[in-house]
Amino acid sequence: MWEYQNTITESILNLKEVKEIIGYNFKDLSLLRQAFTDGSFQEECSSSSSSSYERLEYIGDSILNLLIAKQDYFSYPDLMPGKLTRLRDANVDTEKLARVAVKLNLHRYLRHNKPLLDRQVNSFKIIFIFDLFCCFNFISAKRSK
């Protein structure tokens, strides 16, 4: 019982940290918890698929696509539909979203039981940090005369 209670308390504290990182006050914290819960997290998801992020991801992807499409449509009034589609696809990109999540350390709050996911996140973090290092060195390097 103590271990379960400790997990609940720790989870609530994590939600408060996530709210601070995101800068948004959620009316329904259960949706925030769900957004950070993978289907592999058995304690929360064993009886219902609605306890994981998959359903929220479905609607979130649609909303993000709509917002980016609207922005592109009005920002580039002369761009042909095919090019608008490619522009939207380039902006709604899993890797770009992962970079933002890693930069904000949101990956630390994902509740899952997938060792492979941990390894993938760690590999991605190493690549991301290396990219930042290269970019910083390029920008800060003295120009040769």
Protein Blocks (a to p, Z undefined) as FASTA:
>chain_A
ZZmmmmmmmmmmmmmmmmmmnopacfblmlmmmmmpcfklmmlmmmomklpmklmmmmmm
mmmmmmmmmmmmmmmmmbcfklmmmmmmmmmcfklmmmmmmmnommmmpccddfklmmmm
mmmmmmmmmmmmmmmmmmmpccdZZ
